[in-house]
Amino acid sequence: ILSQLVPISLVVSAEIVKTFQAFFINHDLAIYDHATGQPTLVRSSVLNEDLGQVQYIFSDKTGTLTQNVMVFKTLQMAPPLGFSSDTLPLIRTYLLRAFQHELESGQSPLSSTTTTSKRGRASKELKAAKRVRHCITALALCHNVTPMAEDDGDDDNNNNEAAGDAEIQAAQRGSQDVTTLALPQRAADVEAPAPSRSPVSVSSSSSMSGNARGSRRALMDSFDGVGGGGDGSRGDGPGDEDEKVGVDHPGAVAPTAVAGKYQASSPDEVALVQFTESVGVTLIQRDVRSMTLRTPTGEHEAYDVLNVFPFTSERKRMGIVVRRRDTGKIMFYLKGAESVMIKTISHVADWLNEELDNMARIGLRTLVIAQRELSSDEYEHFHRRFQQAKTMIKNRDAQVNAVVRTLENGMELLGVTGVEDKLQERVKPTLETLRNAGIKCWMLTGDKAETAICIGRSCRLVDKVQSVFKFMVTSKREAARQLDLFGTKPGSALVIDGVSLEICLTNFEQEFLELACQASSVICCRCSPTQKAQMVRLMKHHTGKRAAAIGDGGNDVSMIQEADVGIGIVGKEGKQASLAADFSINQFSFISRLVLWHGRNSYKRSARLSQFVIHRGLIISVIQAVFSVLFYYAAIPIYNGWLLVGYATFYTMFPVFSLVLDEDVDEQTVFLFPELYKDLQKGRAMSFKTFFTWVWISVYQGGIIMILAIVLFEDNFINVVGITFTALILSELLNLAFEIEKWHWLMVVSELASLAMYIASVFVLQSYFDFSFIRTQSFFWKVSVITLASTVPPALAQWIIRKLSPAVHNKLNQ
């Protein structure tokens, strides 16, 4: 009895159905990316039905809600130096002036016959040109980009560059927090073939302040705009998000992304180098020990790479120490997020915060660039301490970072870049559909609050008319006051930064989570990958509801693995998130079909199949129990041998598996009325109520089959096995037919095939069936009465219940 009551076939049947459902997802052309030729992949089919009960989605921003395709918008330096697409030619003019001055440095830049006013104006112009030169040079050197070899170039150069790439990758695997490169003191200038220039466009920006624009226009009047920017640019923001800083550095082992003729771990890095190329400063060679730039004058500048300090989630910045070979000057360049860069700058200008806020308000990702010139003695002192810290056994990483921080002070601010990341296709209707389906979406990003809010409004995560509550505190007392204030503003979108989040989770975890659950949407900005995973874990435990996490980068892996359902996007940062996730998609918009359609079908089908398999085992156990009770509790099995084997396989297997083709609602209705998904979130398809309903049906049908068989066939009781087993098979086939919502031709075939196999077995298994008795007329009508008595009353009761209290999807079908 117990072997049938807890059937092993339940596990087998569930796994087979999940495999079929995974096949449907993998081969769904509606979520097939035709641009890349990549389908949606199910990497863990055991979680298919969890897609039908998701109530929270935690999403990364860059590369997930956005395309991670950077478009350069603006470069802002100390006023009046501010550049956008309409003033891009001015950058080339400044650079040409600065590099020409260096070539002619032996001559006086000012003629003796120049008037005082002209000499003063020329001096200002030269000073501005040098500042632009320093900023562009910093962008051209502070990165991990390697130029690709030209097809028609020298084979030796190609081999050297390939060897350099291999050395860089080897150094990447061995590096941890800091990468140090042992270099010769001097080296011969590196000559490399000049690659063809790829045009790079720069889009316009309105992020500069009014004072900066006015001063810039006055300065432009003194120049004739020469040179040009191209027409297709991409920018970089490595310091903008933690999901980027964790992989955009030489120390990270990540798949490479190729754009044009450059290769790097991220398209963000490539974008800035393409921008510098568009204004005349081109990276033409790089290996593990050196870099070479081609200037607007056609000269080559060779640099020795002394140290590289890569991006990490904690540092949020990248630094590089280089020595120019022809002059021996040692420079330290640093770029990163303004939250950490401000602490390293010796003098924070008033315009910096204003420009950062302006860029963030229009959704640009910002990056602060700084430099510091090092004397030989300063660098030698740093190098000795750095090497000593690297040889420490205890707390090596902490001591190395402490030494590096001594170098990251007294920096000179060079400028701020602003780049735009375009939204993914159909991200707005996707988020709106998910919100209508009762799914709350949270954005977890490393961007500034203003940038995150702008992107949130652009993608409709936050309605345009919805109020936004900024939760930015630095102390426990402020956090308590802000929590009380937020409690009085229901329906507002919550925006909280990483520092405030840490304070709340440390001191007011329960109160914060309760209020956050009431918010219509939540944006966590400036949060680390660890905080992302922590938020997912806490929300799961606090609410007890299904949570899904979606991301595209390596720094999203911890969040994805912490969620009940992990969804990875194959993005420009590689496949780290995709490989670590349960489901791999190519666009964010695919998530609506994955959750609303495939999630619904998987959950409904799994619920119906598992409960029917339990019913199938329970009904035969009830028949056995009634049989034993009627015959004085005799321990005699009523069915054995091939009948038990055939009952769970040949006679009922195919109709049960055909349930994987059933649909309670058609596809068009699911997306027309996403509110249908809310019923799934309540878990009513598989609950204690539905389970005990099937238990009652099993007890009733098993009892009625056995009792009526004894009553109607009292004179032929010796054939009780054939009588009851025939009624049992017919009842199960009818039960399945009554459960089907939408008939498929394979369902009809499975029902008829199962019935045909049973009829054939009657002729084959002569030891179980008396064929002469089965051919009698009384057998047919009495078995029909038993079958109808066991199946019609439960089916009629369920039909009446559906009429009196129909489900939402039944109303729509009607």
Sequence and secondary structure as in RCSB ss.txt:
>XXXX:A:sequence
ILSQLVPISLVVSAEIVKTFQAFFINHDLAIYDHATGQPTLVRSSVLNEDLGQVQYIFSDKTGTLTQNVMVFKTL
QMAPPLGFSSDTLPLIRTYLLRAFQHELESGQSPLSSTTTTSKRGRASKELKAAKRVRHCITALALCHNVTPMAE
DDGDDDNNNNEAAGDAEIQAAQRGSQDVTTLALPQRAADVEAPAPSRSPVSVSSSSSMSGNARGSRRALMDSFDG
VGGGGDGSRGDGPGDEDEKVGVDHPGAVAPTAVAGKYQASSPDEVALVQFTESVGVTLIQRDVRSMTLRTPTGEH
EAYDVLNVFPFTSERKRMGIVVRRRDTGKIMFYLKGAESVMIKTISHVADWLNEELDNMARIGLRTLVIAQRELS
SDEYEHFHRRFQQAKTMIKNRDAQVNAVVRTLENGMELLGVTGVEDKLQERVKPTLETLRNAGIKCWMLTGDKAE
TAICIGRSCRLVDKVQSVFKFMVTSKREAARQLDLFGTKPGSALVIDGVSLEICLTNFEQEFLELACQASSVICC
RCSPTQKAQMVRLMKHHTGKRAAAIGDGGNDVSMIQEADVGIGIVGKEGKQASLAADFSINQFSFISRLVLWHGR
NSYKRSARLSQFVIHRGLIISVIQAVFSVLFYYAAIPIYNGWLLVGYATFYTMFPVFSLVLDEDVDEQTVFLFPE
LYKDLQKGRAMSFKTFFTWVWISVYQGGIIMILAIVLFEDNFINVVGITFTALILSELLNLAFEIEKWHWLMVVS
ELASLAMYIASVFVLQSYFDFSFIRTQSFFWKVSVITLASTVPPALAQWIIRKLSPAVHNKLNQ
>XXXX:A:secstr
 HHHHS THHHHHHHHHHHHHHHHHHT GGG BTTTTB  EES GGGGGGGGGEEEEEE STTTTEEEEEEEEEE
E STT EE GGGHHHHHHHHHHHHHHHHTTTS SS TTS HHHHHHHHHHHHHHHHHHHHHHHHHHSS  EE   
TTS HHHHHHHHHHHHHHHHHHHH SS EE    S               B      S HHHHHHHHHHHTTS  
 S   SB     TTS HHHHTTSSTT     EEETTEEES HHHHHHHHHHHHTT EEEEE SSEEEEE TTS E
EEEEEEEEE   TTT EEEEEEEETTT  EEEEEEE HHHHTTTBSS  HHHHHHHHHHHHTT EEEEEEEEEE 
HHHHHHHHHHHHHHHT SSSHHHHHHHHHHHHSSSBEEEEEEEEEEEE TTHHHHHHHHHHTT EEEEE SS HH
HHHHHHHHTTSS TTS EEEE  SSHHHHHHHHHHHHT TT EEEEEHHHHHHHHHH HHHHHHHHHHSS EEEE
S  HHHHHHHHHHHHHHH  EEEEEE SGGGHHHHHHSSEEEEE BTTBSHHHHHSSEEESSTTHHHHIIIIIIH
HHHHHHHHHHHHHHHHHHHHHHHHHHHHHHTTT    SS THHHHHHHTTTTHHHHHGGGG  SS HHHHHH GG
GHHHHHTTTTSSHHHHHHHHHHHHHHHHHHHHHHHHHTGGGGGGHHHHHHHHHHHHHHHHHHHH SS  HHHHHH
HHHHHHHHHHHHHH TTT  HHHHTSHHHHHHHHHHHHHHHHHHHHHHHHHHHHS  HHHHHH 
